Amino acid sequence: MNHLGTIELKTDRLILRKFKETDAEDIFNSFINNEEFLYYANKEPRNLEQEKESLKDIDRKYENKEYYNWLITLKNGTVIGAINLNVDNYNESLEFNYAIDNKYQKKGYMTEALNSVKEFAINSLRVNRFFGGCEINNIASQRVMEKSGLKYEGVLRNYLKLIDGYHDMKIYSFINKIDN
């Protein structure tokens, strides 16, 4: 893989950029405390001070060229979500995770963001495998992955631990050398 770090990505309607310490209030007022986000991320609600603390020294993380973490904003700067990648260098593989503010669901924004990150991963990073998954009943997330050209691979049984116990997870992927 050809690591470049988190670089700004632009689409027709979105800007995917690095998080900044000054984003804490916008993130706090956006997706971070949505009930659905908290459930699927298996997290507890945060207050503004906790969000500020989580972004402290974020610039230092971005110095690592293998750290990929984007804040998703509309072109007018409104924060609507986030997307990140987990790197597996040995297998030249990237696993994505994303979240979007409930107010901006069903408008195609997450599909647009995921497509942008997928193209960056395939064309710039030269990744072999780009994949992610969702809880088996999360139909909206399944549609995002399907609309982004990812192929359904199967189910990891009892894989995802959420607040109410273990859940099955559907996996979707794009294989660069086969699908291209």
HELIX and SHEET records of a PDB file:
HELIX    1   1 GLU A   21  ASP A   23  5                                   3    
HELIX    2   2 ALA A   24  PHE A   28  1                                   5    
HELIX    3   3 GLU A   35  ALA A   41  1                                   7    
HELIX    4   4 LEU A   48  SER A   54  1                                   7    
HELIX    5   5 ILE A   58  TYR A   62  1                                   5    
HELIX    6   6 ASN A  102  TYR A  104  5                                   3    
HELIX    7   7 TYR A  109  GLU A  119  1                                  11    
HELIX    8   8 PHE A  120  SER A  124  3                                   5    
HELIX    9   9 ILE A  139  LYS A  147  1                                   9    
HELIX   10  10 ASN A  176  ASP A  179  1                                   4    
SHEET    1   A 8 LEU A   9  LYS A  10  0                                        
SHEET    2   A 8 LEU A  14  ARG A  17 -1                                        
SHEET    3   A 8 TYR A  68  LEU A  74 -1                                        
SHEET    4   A 8 VAL A  79  ASP A  88 -1                                        
SHEET    5   A 8 SER A  93  ILE A 100 -1                                        
SHEET    6   A 8 ARG A 129  GLU A 135  1                                        
SHEET    7   A 8 GLY A 165  ILE A 175 -1                                        
SHEET    8   A 8 LYS A 151  LEU A 162 -1                                        
END                                                                             
